[in-house]
Amino acid sequence: MVDIATRFWNHKWKIDPIVRSLIDTDFYKLLMCQSVFRNKPDTQVQFSLINRSKHVRLADLVDEGELREQLDHVRSLSLTRGESTWMRGNTFYGKRQMFTPDFMDWFENLRLPPYHLEKRDGQYELTFEGSWPEVMLWEIPALAILMELRGRAVLGAMGRFELQVLYALAMTKLWQKVEKLQQHDGLRIADFGTRRRHSFLWQDWCVQAMNEGLGDRFVGTSNCLIAKNRDLEAIGTNAHELPMVYSALAESDDDLRQAPYDVLSDWHADHDGNLRIILPDTYGTQGFLDGAPDWLTSWTGIRVDSGDPATGAEMAINWWKSHGEDPKKKLVIFSDGLNEDKIIELQKQFADRCRVSFGWGTMLTNDFKGLVANDALAPFSLVCKAVEANGKPTVKLSDNPRKAMGPEAEIERYKRVFDVGHQVESEVEV
């Protein structure tokens, strides 16, 4: 077991780089990358860092030289032989050779493309441009780097004993969550915390604690490197990025209306079983379900990732019932802003009505809230999204309008095309 406080106090970043592998990323990112590689390899995209928590002035906290050093390090990474062997030979979701030889040949020779970095009004403007399969792999490393550098800026002012006490408190806080979850049978929880983790070492410790404390109720981690190193299941399916880019490429309103289903048609051709999980909220869950083709009702489940989670689950259950499907055979994955109390509440509410699973992110791998003065390590909302595709802006509406992104005129157009009515706002913490 790593003594994280001592490792931080003595660390040389070459020994503990923030991102230490191209597979120090989320599993869904690699699955989506292969899909994009196969279906849209020539699409040109731009990704951009977006700090929704403007009060956290990253450019004032994080040294630009350190940030560039870590970003440059990521550009030097390539897949190792052991990582390639794991991807080529491991069984994922019951399927061997999930990643095809042509994709692996490409990935083994990949170096991430250049980045563009500027300071503006106390924030960093960090953008990545190029072909979609290459640029998309910057998202998770970029977020992990900014989150950890912000943490290091706070921790750097602490003495060795302060650090030891801090991590002891954080470990106790997490273990108390585990003990609370231990009291509930039937739970299925995975770690989804890579993108906003406190650090790699801390995420690795959290995964070990969850695995030790929850046993088979802990079903795996989204982080591929940790899954490989700890012999755990790599967990993940797909994300909003796919419909956002497909929709931006649409030539007409009719094509735009169809784009989210075109994404899943391509996915359907490549994946089955528990990889057939619908993420319906990119342009509003109810509208998506109302217009969904019948073949989607046979899919395994749905991931609820914005808006009120219970409302999203109810929509899914009603949709399945209206199409003659048995919700008790379907999987609902909750993954937005979860804490242990919300996990327990949702488990109790839906365990007898459908199969329930949880993807636990920021409040698993970065909950130092209340542990330092002025709450300087409290989690905040940082994202890195595709903002353009072939020169056209992307849009996300979400079930929570505070998560909407894109030019205002395009947001209004998308609301019209997808018939988005009144939406209830909720606070975005992470």
C-alpha positions in Angstrom: 0.0 0.0 0.0 1.5 3.3 -1.1 2.0 6.0 1.6 0.5 8.8 -0.5 1.5 11.6 1.8 5.2 10.6 1.8 5.1 10.0 -1.9 3.8 13.5 -2.4 6.3 15.1 -0.1 9.2 13.4 -1.8 7.9 13.1 -5.3 9.8 13.9 -8.4 7.3 14.3 -11.2 9.2 12.0 -13.5 8.5 9.2 -11.0 4.9 10.2 -10.5 3.7 11.9 -13.6 0.0 12.9 -13.5 -0.8 10.7 -16.5 1.5 7.8 -16.8 0.1 5.8 -19.8 -2.2 6.2 -22.8 -4.5 3.7 -21.1 -4.6 5.9 -18.0 -8.0 6.9 -19.3 -11.6 5.7 -19.2 -12.6 2.5 -21.0 -15.5 4.1 -22.8 -13.0 6.5 -24.4 -11.2 3.6 -26.1 -14.4 1.9 -27.2 -15.6 5.2 -28.7 -12.2 5.8 -30.3 -12.4 2.5 -32.1 -16.0 3.3 -33.3 -14.9 6.7 -34.6 -11.8 5.1 -36.2 -14.1 2.8 -38.0 -16.9 5.1 -38.9 -15.8 8.8 -38.9 -11.9 8.7 -39.1 -11.5 11.8 -41.3 -13.8 14.1 -39.2 -11.8 17.2 -38.0 -12.7 18.3 -34.5 -11.8 20.8 -31.9 -11.9 20.0 -28.2 -11.9 22.8 -25.5 -11.5 23.0 -21.8 -14.5 24.5 -20.1 -14.5 25.5 -16.4 -18.1 25.7 -15.3 -16.9 26.8 -11.8 -15.7 30.2 -12.6 -14.8 31.0 -9.0 -11.9 28.5 -9.3 -9.4 30.6 -11.1 -7.2 27.9 -12.5 -4.6 30.2 -14.2 -4.0 31.9 -10.9 -3.5 28.5 -9.1 -1.7 26.4 -11.6 1.8 27.3 -12.9 1.8 27.4 -16.7 5.2 25.8 -16.9 4.1 22.8 -14.8 1.0 22.5 -16.9 3.0 22.5 -20.2 5.5 20.0 -18.8 2.7 17.6 -17.9 0.9 18.1 -21.3 4.2 17.6 -23.1 4.8 14.4 -21.2 1.4 13.0 -22.4 2.5 13.7 -26.0 5.6 11.6 -25.4 3.6 8.5 -24.4 3.0 5.5 -26.5 1.4 2.1 -25.8 3.7 -0.3 -24.1 4.0 -4.0 -25.1 2.2 -5.1 -22.0 -0.6 -2.6 -22.5 -1.0 -3.7 -26.1 -1.1 -7.3 -25.0 -3.8 -6.5 -22.4 -6.0 -4.8 -25.0 -5.5 -7.4 -27.7 -5.8 -10.4 -25.5 -8.0 -9.6 -22.5 -11.7 -10.4 -22.3 -13.9 -7.3 -22.0 -17.7 -7.6 -21.3 -17.4 -11.3 -22.1 -15.8 -10.7 -25.5 -12.3 -11.5 -26.5 -10.5 -9.3 -29.1 -12.8 -6.4 -28.4 -10.3 -4.2 -30.1 -9.7 -5.1 -33.8 -6.2 -5.6 -35.2 -6.4 -2.6 -37.5 -7.4 -0.3 -34.6 -4.6 -1.7 -32.4 -2.0 -1.3 -35.2 -3.1 2.4 -35.4 -3.2 2.9 -31.6 0.2 1.3 -31.1 1.8 4.0 -33.3 -0.2 6.9 -32.0 1.2 10.0 -30.4 -1.3 12.6 -29.2 -1.5 15.8 -31.4 -0.3 19.3 -30.3 -2.3 21.5 -27.9 -2.9 25.2 -27.8 -2.7 27.0 -24.4 -3.4 30.6 -23.4 -4.4 32.4 -20.2 -7.5 34.6 -20.2 -9.3 36.2 -17.2 -7.8 33.9 -14.6 -8.6 30.7 -16.6 -6.7 28.5 -19.1 -7.9 28.3 -22.6 -6.7 24.8 -23.6 -7.7 23.5 -27.1 -6.9 20.5 -29.2 -7.5 20.3 -33.0 -7.1 17.5 -35.6 -8.6 14.2 -36.6 -11.4 13.0 -34.3 -9.8 9.6 -33.3 -6.6 11.3 -32.2 -8.0 14.5 -30.6 -10.7 12.7 -28.5 -8.0 10.9 -26.5 -6.9 14.3 -25.0 -10.1 14.7 -23.0 -9.4 12.6 -20.0 -5.6 13.3 -19.6 -6.3 17.1 -19.9 -8.9 17.0 -17.2 -6.8 14.7 -14.9 -3.8 17.0 -15.3 -5.7 20.2 -14.4 -7.5 18.6 -11.5 -4.3 17.2 -10.0 -2.2 20.4 -10.5 -4.9 22.4 -8.7 -4.6 19.9 -5.8 -0.9 20.1 -5.8 -1.0 23.9 -5.7 -3.0 23.6 -2.4 -1.0 20.7 -0.9 2.3 22.3 -1.7 1.9 24.8 1.1 1.5 22.0 3.7 4.1 20.3 5.8 4.7 16.6 5.9 2.7 15.9 9.0 -0.2 18.1 7.7 -0.2 15.9 4.6 -0.2 12.7 6.6 -3.2 13.9 8.7 -5.0 15.1 5.6 -4.8 11.8 3.8 -5.6 9.9 7.0 -8.8 12.0 7.3 -9.6 11.5 3.6 -9.1 7.7 3.9 -11.3 7.6 7.0 -14.0 9.6 5.1 -14.0 7.2 2.2 -14.0 4.1 4.4 -17.0 5.5 6.3 -18.8 5.7 3.0 -17.8 2.1 2.2 -19.1 0.9 5.6 -22.4 2.7 5.0 -22.7 0.9 1.6 -21.8 -2.4 3.1 -25.1 -2.5 4.9 -27.0 -2.8 1.6 -27.2 -6.0 -0.4 -27.6 -6.1 -4.1 -25.5 -3.0 -4.9 -23.5 -2.9 -8.1 -21.0 0.0 -8.1 -18.1 0.9 -10.5 -15.5 3.6 -10.2 -16.1 6.3 -12.8 -13.7 8.9 -11.2 -10.7 9.2 -13.6 -11.5 12.6 -15.2 -11.9 14.6 -11.9 -9.7 12.5 -9.6 -7.5 14.0 -6.9 -4.6 12.1 -8.3 -3.7 8.7 -9.9 -2.4 7.3 -6.6 -5.5 8.4 -4.8 -7.8 6.9 -7.4 -5.8 3.7 -7.2 -6.2 3.7 -3.4 -9.9 4.4 -3.6 -10.4 1.5 -6.0 -8.5 -0.8 -3.7 -10.6 0.3 -0.7 -13.9 -0.2 -2.7 -12.7 -3.7 -3.8 -11.7 -4.7 -0.3 -14.7 -3.3 1.4 -17.5 -4.2 -1.0 -16.3 -7.4 -2.6 -18.4 -8.5 -5.6 -20.6 -5.4 -5.1 -17.7 -3.5 -6.6 -17.9 -4.4 -10.2 -14.8 -2.6 -11.7 -13.2 0.6 -12.7 -13.5 2.9 -15.8 -9.7 3.5 -15.6 -8.0 1.0 -17.9 -4.5 1.2 -16.4 -5.9 0.5 -12.9 -8.1 -2.3 -14.2 -5.1 -3.9 -15.9 -2.8 -3.4 -12.8 -5.4 -4.6 -10.3 -6.9 -7.4 -12.5 -10.4 -5.8 -12.4 -13.1 -5.4 -15.0 -12.8 -2.3 -17.2 -16.2 -0.6 -17.2 -17.7 1.8 -19.7 -19.8 2.2 -22.8 -20.3 5.5 -24.7 -20.7 9.2 -23.9 -22.3 12.4 -25.2 -19.4 13.1 -27.5 -20.7 10.8 -30.2 -24.2 12.3 -30.7 -22.7 15.8 -30.3 -20.3 15.3 -33.2 -22.7 13.3 -35.4 -25.3 16.0 -34.9 -22.9 18.8 -35.8 -22.2 17.0 -39.1 -25.9 16.8 -40.0 -26.8 18.8 -43.2 -30.5 19.4 -42.4 -32.9 19.5 -39.6 -34.2 16.1 -40.6 -30.6 14.7 -40.5 -30.1 16.4 -37.2 -33.2 14.8 -35.7 -31.9 11.4 -36.9 -28.2 11.8 -35.8 -28.5 10.5 -32.2 -30.0 7.3 -33.6 -27.4 7.0 -36.3 -24.8 6.9 -33.5 -26.5 4.0 -31.9 -27.0 2.2 -35.2 -23.2 2.2 -35.7 -22.7 1.1 -32.1 -25.3 -1.7 -32.5 -23.4 -3.1 -35.4 -20.2 -3.4 -33.3 -21.4 -4.3 -29.8 -23.9 -6.5 -27.9 -24.9 -7.4 -24.4 -24.0 -4.9 -21.6 -22.3 -2.6 -24.1 -25.7 -1.8 -25.6 -26.5 1.0 -23.1 -28.4 4.0 -24.3 -27.3 7.5 -23.1 -30.5 9.4 -24.0 -30.1 12.9 -22.4 -27.8 14.7 -24.9 -30.8 16.5 -26.4 -33.4 15.6 -23.7 -34.3 12.2 -22.5 -38.1 12.3 -23.1 -37.8 13.5 -26.6 -35.1 10.9 -27.4 -37.3 8.1 -26.1 -40.4 9.4 -27.9 -38.6 9.3 -31.2 -36.5 6.2 -30.7 -36.8 3.4 -33.3 -38.3 0.1 -32.0 -35.0 -1.8 -32.3 -33.6 0.3 -29.4 -36.1 -1.1 -26.9 -34.3 -4.4 -27.1 -31.1 -2.9 -25.8 -29.8 -3.9 -22.4 -30.3 -0.6 -20.5 -30.0 3.1 -20.1 -27.5 5.4 -18.3 -29.0 8.3 -16.4 -26.5 11.2 -16.4 -28.3 14.5 -15.9 -31.4 16.0 -14.4 -33.2 14.3 -11.5 -32.0 10.7 -11.6 -35.3 9.2 -10.3 -37.2 11.1 -13.0 -34.9 9.8 -15.7 -35.3 6.2 -14.5 -39.1 6.6 -14.4 -39.0 7.8 -18.1 -37.0 4.7 -19.0 -39.3 2.3 -17.2 -42.4 3.8 -18.7 -40.8 3.7 -22.2 -39.9 0.0 -21.8 -43.4 -0.8 -20.6 -45.1 1.0 -23.5 -43.1 -1.2 -25.9 -43.9 -4.5 -24.2 -40.5 -4.8 -22.5 -40.1 -6.0 -18.9 -38.2 -3.3 -17.0 -37.1 -5.9 -14.4 -34.8 -7.3 -17.1 -33.4 -3.9 -18.0 -30.4 -2.2 -16.5 -30.5 1.5 -15.3 -27.0 3.0 -14.6 -27.0 6.1 -12.5 -23.8 8.2 -13.0 -24.4 11.9 -12.3 -23.2 13.6 -9.1 -23.6 10.7 -6.9 -22.8 10.4 -3.2 -23.3 7.4 -0.9 -26.7 8.6 0.4 -28.1 9.1 -3.1 -26.8 5.7 -4.1 -28.6 4.1 -1.2 -31.8 6.1 -1.9 -31.9 5.2 -5.6 -31.1 1.5 -4.8 -34.0 1.3 -2.5 -36.3 3.1 -4.9 -35.6 1.1 -8.0 -34.0 -2.3 -7.0 -37.4 -4.1 -7.3 -38.4 -2.4 -10.6 -35.3 -2.8 -12.7 -31.6 -3.9 -12.6 -29.7 -1.1 -11.0 -26.0 -0.1 -11.2 -24.0 3.0 -10.3 -21.0 4.7 -11.8 -19.5 6.7 -8.9 -17.2 9.5 -10.0 -16.0 12.7 -8.3 -17.3 12.0 -4.9 -15.5 8.8 -4.8 -12.1 9.8 -6.1 -11.9 13.5 -5.2 -13.9 14.1 -2.0 -11.6 16.3 0.2 -14.5 18.7 0.9 -14.2 20.2 4.4 -10.7 18.8 5.0 -8.6 21.9 4.4 -9.0 25.6 5.2 -11.4 27.6 3.0 -12.5 24.3 1.4 -9.6 24.8 -1.1 -9.8 21.2 -2.3 -13.6 21.1 -2.7 -14.5 19.4 -6.1 -15.5 21.7 -9.0 -17.0 21.3 -12.5 -14.4 21.0 -15.2 -15.1 19.5 -18.6 -13.3 19.1 -21.9 -15.8 18.8 -24.8 -15.9 18.7 -28.6 -16.9 22.2 -29.6 -16.5 21.9 -33.4 -16.8 19.2 -36.0 -15.7 20.0 -39.6 -15.9 23.7 -38.7 -19.5 23.5 -37.4 -20.4 24.1 -33.7 -21.5 21.2 -31.5 -24.4 21.5 -29.0 -25.4 19.7 -25.9 -28.7 20.4 -24.2 -28.8 17.8 -21.4 -31.8 17.3 -19.0 -30.3 20.0 -16.9 -30.2 23.3 -18.8 -27.2 24.5 -16.7 -25.2 21.9 -18.5 -26.2 23.2 -22.0 -23.3 24.2 -24.2 -23.0 25.7 -27.7 -23.8 29.0 -29.5 -27.1 30.4 -28.3 -28.6 30.4 -31.8 -27.7 26.7 -32.2 -29.0 25.8 -28.8 -32.4 27.3 -29.7 -32.4 25.5 -33.1 -31.6 22.2 -31.4 -34.4 22.8 -28.8 -36.8 23.3 -31.7 -35.7 20.3 -33.7 -35.7 18.0 -30.7 -38.9 19.5 -29.3 -37.4 20.3 -25.9 -40.0 21.8 -23.6 -39.6 23.2 -20.1 -36.6 21.9 -18.2 -35.9 22.1 -14.5 -32.5 23.6 -13.5 -30.4 22.0 -10.8 -27.0 23.0 -9.4 -24.0 21.7 -11.2 -21.3 20.8 -8.6 -19.2 18.3 -10.6 
